[in-house]
Amino acid sequence: MSFTHRLARIDDLPAIVAIYNSTVASREVTADTTPISVESRLAWFAEHNPALRPLWVVEGAGQHVIGWLSYSNFYGRPAYSGTAELSIYIDEAVRGKGLGRYLLTEAIAFAPSIAVHTLLGFIFGHNRASLALFDKFGFSRWAEMPRVATLDGIERDLIIVGKRVA
């Protein structure tokens, strides 16, 4: 499959939220334990300034959103402005078809143009697919936070992976 991405528009938000919500039940991708609403993500959407912290969507056939990637601020202090957290979410129907690789390739290449020199991923320790994806792109494990999340009574580790890109 070949992919292209574009900046997200507000009318993409329902699809972005639907893809996010599709990951909640797996307990592998997000620390949210119940689905979120579009309304609850309006402020989050507005924080994604295209010039500094873009939010991208990928459209599939019929121009429906099949995945998204966001750059987010790390730690919210000015000295960390060159560091961004990446989040990648993919529609269940197209997982395992190269969309994650595409988005990560594009994100790494694009980061210097928004003055980002360091990319981070926050990934549950039991999310082997995401850890393997970031590993393939040269991200290293920079921190392991043991048992910081509890999902359905099971304590889970959070792994922070990082890579200098500029």
Backbone as JSON, one array per atom type, in Angstrom:
{
  "sequence": "MSFTHRLARIDDLPAIVAIYNSTVASREVTADTTPISVESRLAWFAEHNPALRPLWVVEGAGQHVIGWLSYSNFYGRPAYSGTAELSIYIDEAVRGKGLGRYLLTEAIAFAPSIAVHTLLGFIFGHNRASLALFDKFGFSRWAEMPRVATLDGIERDLIIVGKRVA",
  "N": [[0.84, -1.19, 0.0], [0.41, 2.27, -0.66], [0.85, 5.44, 0.88], [-0.35, 8.69, 1.85], [-0.23, 11.73, 3.66], [-1.87, 14.4, 5.45], [-2.45, 17.61, 6.99], [-4.52, 17.51, 9.84], [-7.99, 18.31, 9.96], [-10.66, 20.01, 11.63], [-13.01, 18.67, 11.07], [-12.12, 16.1, 10.85], [-11.9, 15.14, 13.37], [-13.91, 13.41, 14.62], [-13.31, 10.91, 13.36], [-10.64, 10.57, 14.11], [-10.95, 10.31, 16.89], [-12.54, 8.01, 16.93], [-10.76, 6.05, 15.94], [-8.82, 6.16, 17.96], [-10.41, 5.36, 20.16], [-10.88, 2.75, 19.4], [-8.71, 1.4, 20.31], [-8.8, 1.27, 23.03], [-9.99, -0.95, 24.43], [-8.11, -2.99, 24.1], [-6.1, -2.6, 25.93], [-3.43, -2.18, 25.45], [-2.41, 0.09, 24.26], [-3.29, 2.67, 25.12], [-3.69, 4.54, 28.16], [-6.17, 5.28, 28.85], [-9.21, 4.03, 30.06], [-11.8, 3.89, 29.35], [-13.86, 4.72, 26.54], [-13.31, 7.89, 24.87], [-14.75, 11.17, 24.26], [-15.61, 13.16, 21.37], [-15.95, 15.83, 22.02], [-14.38, 16.02, 24.32], [-11.87, 16.1, 23.26], [-11.49, 18.45, 21.92], [-9.96, 20.7, 22.89], [-7.43, 19.51, 22.96], [-7.09, 19.0, 20.21], [-6.97, 21.65, 19.28], [-4.54, 22.44, 20.37], [-2.64, 21.51, 18.65], [-0.68, 23.0, 16.77], [-0.03, 23.58, 13.45], [2.48, 24.56, 12.62], [4.24, 24.03, 14.66], [3.56, 21.76, 16.31], [2.3, 19.52, 14.7], [-0.7, 17.73, 13.7], [-1.41, 14.96, 11.99], [-3.31, 13.26, 9.46], [-4.02, 10.2, 7.75], [-5.5, 9.27, 4.77], [-7.64, 6.76, 3.47], [-9.01, 4.66, 0.88], [-11.86, 6.15, -0.56], [-11.54, 8.38, 0.85], [-11.57, 8.33, 3.68], [-10.45, 8.62, 7.05], [-7.71, 6.7, 8.03], [-5.7, 6.52, 9.79], [-3.59, 8.25, 12.16], [-1.19, 10.71, 13.29], [0.41, 12.42, 15.89], [2.36, 15.16, 17.03], [3.43, 16.07, 20.18], [3.89, 18.36, 22.9], [6.62, 17.94, 25.13], [6.71, 17.73, 28.47], [6.11, 20.44, 28.81], [7.68, 22.76, 29.34], [9.67, 25.61, 28.41], [12.42, 25.02, 27.87], [12.38, 22.49, 26.9], [11.49, 22.59, 24.31], [12.55, 21.61, 21.95], [12.02, 18.96, 21.94], [9.75, 16.39, 21.26], [6.83, 14.41, 21.78], [5.72, 11.56, 20.08], [2.69, 10.25, 18.83], [1.02, 7.54, 17.49], [-1.7, 6.24, 15.81], [-3.69, 3.73, 14.41], [-6.18, 2.61, 12.18], [-7.99, -0.36, 12.8], [-8.48, -2.0, 10.57], [-6.37, -1.63, 8.82], [-4.02, -2.17, 10.09], [-0.7, -3.43, 10.36], [0.02, -3.17, 7.72], [1.97, -1.43, 6.92], [1.5, 1.25, 7.48], [2.21, 2.39, 9.97], [5.02, 2.34, 9.76], [5.31, 4.07, 7.59], [4.29, 6.52, 8.68], [6.06, 6.96, 10.83], [8.5, 7.21, 9.48], [8.0, 9.57, 8.0], [7.55, 11.37, 10.11], [10.02, 11.47, 11.45], [11.66, 12.55, 9.45], [10.44, 15.03, 9.1], [10.62, 16.36, 11.54], [12.98, 18.11, 12.1], [12.23, 20.39, 10.64], [10.37, 21.66, 12.17], [11.78, 22.51, 14.28], [12.43, 20.44, 16.03], [14.52, 18.3, 17.69], [14.66, 15.99, 19.06], [12.86, 13.02, 19.42], [10.27, 11.32, 21.12], [8.72, 8.35, 22.35], [6.05, 7.06, 24.19], [5.39, 4.09, 25.5], [3.58, 1.21, 26.37], [5.06, -1.48, 28.16], [4.19, -4.03, 27.44], [3.32, -3.76, 24.89], [4.3, -5.02, 22.34], [4.35, -4.78, 19.51], [4.42, -1.99, 18.95], [6.77, -1.26, 20.31], [8.61, -2.76, 18.82], [8.34, -1.53, 16.3], [9.31, 1.12, 16.77], [11.86, 0.46, 17.57], [12.94, -0.57, 15.16], [13.4, 1.78, 13.85], [15.53, 2.89, 15.06], [15.14, 3.95, 17.6], [15.94, 4.19, 21.02], [15.7, 2.6, 24.24], [15.04, 4.75, 26.71], [14.03, 5.09, 29.21], [12.55, 3.14, 31.77], [9.62, 2.66, 33.35], [8.55, 1.01, 35.88], [5.54, -0.73, 36.5], [3.7, 1.48, 36.56], [1.18, 1.97, 35.62], [-2.16, 0.82, 36.0], [-4.15, -1.52, 34.67], [-7.16, -2.96, 34.39], [-6.71, -4.21, 36.85], [-4.13, -5.16, 36.55], [-0.78, -4.42, 36.87], [1.2, -2.34, 34.85], [4.13, -1.69, 32.88], [5.71, 1.33, 31.74], [7.43, 2.27, 28.94], [9.82, 4.52, 27.84], [10.88, 5.58, 24.83], [13.45, 6.97, 22.78], [14.93, 9.22, 20.36], [17.47, 11.02, 18.79], [17.12, 13.32, 16.21], [18.13, 15.41, 14.84]],
  "CA": [[0.0, 0.0, 0.0], [1.11, 3.56, -0.59], [0.13, 6.34, 1.76], [-0.05, 10.11, 1.91], [-0.85, 12.33, 4.83], [-2.16, 15.83, 5.4], [-2.81, 18.17, 8.28], [-5.89, 17.21, 10.26], [-8.99, 19.38, 10.04], [-11.6, 19.78, 12.72], [-14.01, 17.66, 10.67], [-11.49, 14.78, 11.0], [-11.83, 14.76, 14.77], [-14.67, 12.19, 14.94], [-12.57, 9.73, 12.9], [-9.46, 10.47, 14.98], [-11.43, 9.78, 18.17], [-12.99, 6.62, 16.72], [-9.56, 5.19, 15.85], [-8.27, 6.12, 19.31], [-11.29, 4.55, 21.0], [-10.79, 1.33, 19.02], [-7.55, 0.81, 20.99], [-8.99, 1.28, 24.48], [-10.29, -2.28, 24.96], [-6.94, -3.87, 24.03], [-5.24, -2.33, 27.09], [-2.03, -2.19, 25.02], [-1.98, 1.31, 23.58], [-3.61, 3.88, 25.85], [-4.03, 4.39, 29.57], [-7.6, 5.49, 29.01], [-9.87, 2.75, 30.28], [-13.12, 3.99, 28.73], [-13.79, 5.59, 25.34], [-13.37, 9.35, 25.05], [-15.7, 11.83, 23.36], [-15.07, 14.19, 20.47], [-15.94, 17.09, 22.78], [-13.26, 16.02, 25.26], [-10.63, 16.25, 22.5], [-11.44, 19.73, 21.21], [-8.8, 21.49, 23.33], [-6.25, 18.76, 22.48], [-6.99, 19.28, 18.78], [-6.56, 23.05, 19.11], [-3.13, 22.57, 20.77], [-1.77, 21.03, 17.57], [-0.34, 24.07, 15.85], [0.67, 22.95, 12.32], [3.86, 25.04, 12.47], [5.07, 23.59, 15.77], [3.18, 20.42, 16.78], [1.2, 19.14, 13.8], [-1.52, 16.53, 13.81], [-1.6, 14.48, 10.62], [-4.17, 12.11, 9.19], [-3.83, 9.48, 6.49], [-6.79, 8.87, 4.23], [-7.68, 5.57, 2.65], [-9.98, 4.71, -0.22], [-13.07, 6.86, -0.18], [-11.08, 9.53, 1.62], [-11.84, 8.28, 5.11], [-9.23, 8.6, 7.84], [-7.32, 5.34, 8.42], [-4.66, 6.61, 10.8], [-3.15, 9.61, 12.48], [0.03, 10.92, 14.05], [0.52, 13.74, 16.5], [3.51, 15.62, 17.79], [2.95, 16.76, 21.38], [4.94, 18.92, 23.75], [7.14, 17.13, 26.21], [6.89, 18.32, 29.79], [5.51, 21.76, 28.88], [8.56, 23.86, 29.74], [10.34, 26.13, 27.22], [13.71, 24.4, 27.59], [12.15, 21.22, 26.22], [10.77, 22.85, 23.06], [13.13, 20.82, 20.87], [11.66, 17.56, 22.14], [8.32, 16.14, 21.06], [6.32, 13.05, 21.89], [4.94, 11.11, 18.94], [1.62, 9.28, 19.03], [0.55, 6.97, 16.22], [-2.89, 5.39, 15.96], [-4.03, 3.18, 13.1], [-7.45, 1.89, 12.08], [-7.8, -1.81, 12.89], [-8.55, -2.64, 9.25], [-5.13, -1.47, 8.06], [-2.83, -2.45, 10.91], [0.19, -4.43, 9.79], [0.18, -2.96, 6.28], [3.02, -0.46, 6.66], [1.14, 2.63, 7.79], [3.04, 2.85, 11.08], [6.36, 2.62, 9.22], [5.2, 5.29, 6.79], [4.13, 7.69, 9.54], [7.28, 7.19, 11.59], [9.48, 7.73, 8.52], [7.66, 10.96, 7.72], [7.71, 12.17, 11.33], [11.45, 11.66, 11.69], [12.17, 13.46, 8.42], [9.8, 16.34, 9.25], [10.9, 16.97, 12.85], [13.86, 19.28, 12.09], [11.59, 21.57, 10.05], [9.6, 22.33, 13.23], [12.76, 22.74, 15.35], [12.45, 19.3, 16.96], [15.75, 17.52, 17.53], [14.52, 14.74, 19.8], [11.52, 12.44, 19.4], [10.01, 10.35, 22.17], [7.51, 7.54, 22.33], [5.67, 6.51, 25.49], [4.81, 2.83, 25.04], [3.47, 0.18, 27.4], [6.04, -2.55, 28.02], [3.6, -5.22, 26.83], [2.93, -3.44, 23.51], [5.46, -5.48, 21.56], [4.33, -4.28, 18.13], [4.89, -0.6, 18.92], [8.19, -1.26, 20.69], [9.38, -3.27, 17.67], [8.32, -0.5, 15.26], [10.24, 2.19, 17.12], [13.2, -0.14, 17.56], [13.39, -0.64, 13.76], [13.78, 3.11, 13.41], [16.68, 3.35, 15.82], [14.83, 4.51, 18.91], [16.51, 3.44, 22.14], [14.95, 2.68, 25.5], [15.64, 5.78, 27.55], [13.53, 4.95, 30.58], [11.54, 2.13, 32.04], [8.89, 3.01, 34.56], [7.87, -0.24, 36.21], [4.23, -0.83, 37.16], [3.12, 2.81, 36.81], [-0.22, 1.99, 35.18], [-2.94, -0.35, 36.37], [-5.2, -1.76, 33.69], [-7.95, -4.14, 34.78], [-6.07, -4.84, 37.99], [-2.78, -5.61, 36.21], [0.18, -3.32, 36.81], [1.91, -2.33, 33.58], [5.29, -0.82, 32.75], [5.76, 2.3, 30.65], [8.77, 2.41, 28.35], [10.03, 5.75, 27.07], [11.91, 5.42, 23.81], [13.86, 8.27, 22.26], [15.88, 9.27, 19.26], [17.9, 12.34, 18.28], [16.88, 13.34, 14.76], [18.83, 16.57, 14.25]],
  "C": [[0.88, 1.25, 0.0], [0.22, 4.52, 0.2], [0.53, 7.78, 1.51], [-0.77, 10.65, 3.14], [-1.08, 13.81, 4.59], [-2.44, 16.3, 6.82], [-4.27, 17.84, 8.6], [-6.73, 18.48, 10.28], [-9.97, 19.03, 11.15], [-12.65, 18.73, 12.34], [-13.43, 16.25, 10.66], [-11.57, 14.27, 12.43], [-12.7, 13.55, 15.12], [-13.95, 10.91, 14.5], [-11.33, 9.5, 13.75], [-9.86, 9.83, 16.31], [-11.88, 8.33, 18.02], [-11.8, 5.66, 16.65], [-8.92, 5.06, 17.24], [-9.1, 5.18, 20.19], [-11.21, 3.06, 20.65], [-9.63, 0.63, 19.72], [-7.78, 0.65, 22.49], [-9.15, -0.13, 25.04], [-9.07, -3.21, 24.98], [-6.04, -3.75, 25.26], [-3.76, -2.38, 26.74], [-1.52, -0.82, 24.6], [-2.19, 2.57, 24.4], [-3.93, 3.57, 27.3], [-5.47, 4.79, 29.85], [-8.27, 4.13, 29.14], [-11.31, 2.73, 29.77], [-12.99, 4.9, 27.51], [-13.93, 7.07, 25.7], [-14.39, 9.92, 24.07], [-14.97, 12.83, 22.46], [-14.95, 15.51, 21.24], [-14.74, 17.15, 23.72], [-11.92, 16.22, 24.56], [-10.53, 17.58, 21.76], [-10.23, 20.57, 21.6], [-7.5, 20.83, 22.86], [-6.03, 19.04, 21.0], [-6.44, 20.69, 18.55], [-5.09, 23.27, 19.48], [-2.17, 22.18, 19.66], [-1.61, 22.09, 16.49], [0.45, 23.45, 14.69], [2.13, 23.37, 12.17], [4.79, 24.51, 13.55], [4.82, 22.16, 16.22], [2.0, 19.93, 15.94], [0.5, 17.85, 14.21], [-1.84, 16.14, 12.37], [-2.63, 13.36, 10.58], [-3.75, 11.5, 7.86], [-5.2, 9.03, 6.05], [-6.64, 7.61, 3.38], [-8.64, 5.77, 1.49], [-11.25, 5.37, 0.28], [-12.8, 8.05, 0.71], [-11.57, 9.51, 3.07], [-10.52, 8.09, 5.85], [-8.94, 7.17, 8.3], [-6.2, 5.35, 9.46], [-4.29, 8.05, 11.06], [-1.88, 9.59, 13.32], [-0.01, 12.31, 14.64], [1.89, 13.93, 17.12], [2.93, 16.36, 18.99], [4.14, 17.29, 22.16], [5.35, 17.91, 24.8], [7.34, 18.03, 27.42], [6.48, 19.79, 29.9], [6.38, 22.91, 29.36], [9.36, 24.3, 28.52], [11.66, 25.44, 26.89], [13.58, 23.07, 26.86], [11.49, 21.39, 24.85], [11.32, 22.07, 21.87], [12.83, 19.33, 20.97], [10.16, 17.41, 21.98], [8.01, 14.67, 21.24], [5.51, 12.74, 20.65], [3.87, 10.13, 19.41], [1.14, 8.84, 17.66], [-0.61, 6.04, 16.51], [-3.37, 5.0, 14.57], [-5.34, 2.41, 13.17], [-7.18, 0.39, 12.07], [-7.73, -2.49, 11.53], [-7.25, -2.56, 8.47], [-3.87, -1.67, 8.89], [-2.02, -3.56, 10.26], [0.43, -4.3, 8.3], [1.19, -1.87, 5.94], [2.7, 0.98, 7.0], [1.95, 3.19, 8.95], [4.45, 3.18, 10.62], [6.35, 3.91, 8.41], [5.16, 6.53, 7.69], [5.4, 7.99, 10.34], [8.4, 7.72, 10.7], [9.25, 9.21, 8.26], [7.89, 11.85, 8.94], [9.17, 12.46, 11.62], [12.02, 12.67, 10.7], [11.67, 14.89, 8.63], [10.24, 17.08, 10.51], [11.84, 18.17, 12.79], [13.2, 20.54, 11.52], [10.68, 22.3, 11.05], [10.46, 22.49, 14.49], [12.71, 21.66, 16.44], [13.7, 18.48, 16.66], [15.67, 16.16, 18.22], [13.06, 14.29, 19.78], [11.43, 11.38, 20.49], [8.76, 9.55, 21.84], [7.27, 7.0, 23.72], [4.84, 5.26, 25.19], [4.73, 1.85, 26.22], [4.48, -0.93, 27.11], [5.5, -3.81, 27.37], [3.11, -4.97, 25.41], [4.11, -3.75, 22.59], [5.49, -4.91, 20.15], [4.86, -2.85, 18.05], [6.37, -0.51, 19.31], [9.06, -1.73, 19.53], [9.44, -2.23, 16.56], [9.35, 0.59, 15.58], [11.67, 1.69, 17.14], [13.77, -0.21, 16.14], [13.87, 0.71, 13.25], [14.88, 3.72, 14.27], [16.38, 4.05, 17.12], [15.42, 3.59, 19.97], [15.6, 3.56, 23.35], [15.69, 3.64, 26.42], [15.16, 5.69, 28.99], [12.54, 3.8, 30.63], [10.91, 2.48, 33.38], [8.04, 1.81, 34.95], [6.56, -0.03, 36.95], [3.6, 0.52, 37.48], [1.67, 2.92, 36.38], [-0.89, 0.7, 35.64], [-4.12, -0.45, 35.42], [-5.9, -3.07, 34.05], [-7.27, -4.93, 35.9], [-4.66, -5.34, 37.75], [-1.87, -4.39, 36.12], [1.02, -3.45, 35.55], [3.05, -1.33, 33.61], [5.08, 0.17, 31.61], [7.21, 2.43, 30.22], [8.8, 3.74, 27.59], [11.18, 5.47, 26.11], [12.22, 6.8, 23.23], [14.86, 8.14, 21.13], [16.19, 10.73, 18.95], [17.75, 12.3, 16.77], [17.55, 14.53, 14.08], [19.99, 16.96, 15.14]]
}
